């Protein structure tokens, strides 16, 4: 999970500043990092010199919220919460999923929400907006205003270290999606191959290749636009499917029901559609690539949706 700060700069009213973040609190193995993270938050409000900013909403904010730049900014902010639904990807490996998966999703989202707001509040509280505008390393800039130049570099290194657990989580979660697709669709069966330890070997290698190719593009923001549009596309139609099944198959067994139905799904669809619309109009090329990826997936599913027979194979000696 990552934490991001979006603000409206004069040069580009939708500019998004990216910082790393919240994942260092996701595992008890990183308690020392978590303590340093919390110490940074506390120090920001106790030691840092306050900037002339206000966190109270005003009537004029609605014009920003309904604007295209705000919608594009939300696309990047969504990466802060990109792990909220990841527990569903490994539902087959979770004990008592009907109880534990909803707990993991709700608890994880609440933790990230609190950390996201607190971290960005520290950035805005301690560093002038003019210095933050257009910068990626806002944690270092904020840390420099709190602890001095050397301390700022330490804060930046600490935030970078926090990314390790995010990468670890996505290396675990992402290939499981490909593995399940391989179990369902014959043409993708190679991705269902597991090592003797149960790891989806070829799915991990495929994710590594895709991630490396994206890095070689050296296009940070367009790549994020492209990926996020595809994620929004999937999320939108997944939630729309929940509503459809409630109407067409009301008697299906449902161990877990969405809280606040139908209001919460409709709000989700409204906000997601808002972001997708402005991505299509403001970032047409990236959105087009996202649509092509989704359509190719639908095509593969439509043509090769018959489940492959036989047990899942394993690759001796691979992890």
Secondary structure as UniProt FT lines:
FT   STRAND          2..6
FT   TURN            13..14
FT   STRAND          16..20
FT   HELIX           22..25
FT   HELIX           28..30
FT   HELIX           31..46
FT   TURN            59..60
FT   HELIX           61..65
FT   HELIX           68..77
FT   HELIX           78..81
FT   TURN            82..85
FT   HELIX           86..93
FT   TURN            95..96
FT   HELIX           97..126
FT   HELIX           129..132
FT   TURN            133..134
FT   HELIX           138..147
FT   HELIX           149..184
FT   HELIX           186..192
FT   STRAND          194..195
FT   TURN            196..197
FT   HELIX           201..216
FT   TURN            217..218
FT   HELIX           220..248
FT   TURN            250..251
FT   TURN            259..262
FT   HELIX           263..282
FT   HELIX           284..303
FT   STRAND          314..315
FT   TURN            316..317
//
